[in-house]
Amino acid sequence: MALTQRIASIDITRALTMTLMIFVNDLWTLHNIPGWLGHTLPQEDGMGLADTVFPAFLFIVGMSLPYAVANRIRKGDGARALLRHTLERGIALLVMGVVLVNGENLNEAATGMSRGMWNIIACSSFILIWNQYPDTGPTFANTY
């Protein structure tokens, strides 16, 4: 299997954008933060850091999409496989969003776990469920 050439600037921008997304999503839990970190109020003329994250996300998706589609076509995917892959990824993102957003209203007394623990369990579950495992791997049957 040939390795695909990665474009470092896209990968770095994607990583920074995702880090900022996680950061600004938890700003509401903090007190006495500088105003420029959050969203500007509707009556204000300006932008805060949180206001720049979604446009940055859309930008990097737009930059990544042609490369991702071309890579899947190069691997032999047709239009139907591309559509199925897109729908699967979209549904997965929606499910992850619903699970993580509901963690903000977690009843710690009823569940016996903190919001941080909920997020760790949820994110670990996402990785275990949606990770792409190799078709072949080491077998442990003859290790005794």
ABEGO torsion letter per residue (X at the ends): XBBBBBBAAAAAAAAAAAAAAAAAAAAAABBGBBAAABBBBAABBEBBAAAAAAAAAAAAAAAAAAAAAAAAAAAGBBAAAAAAAAAAAAAAAAAAAAAAAAAAABBAAAAGBBAAAAAAAAAAAAAAAABBBBABBBBAAAAX
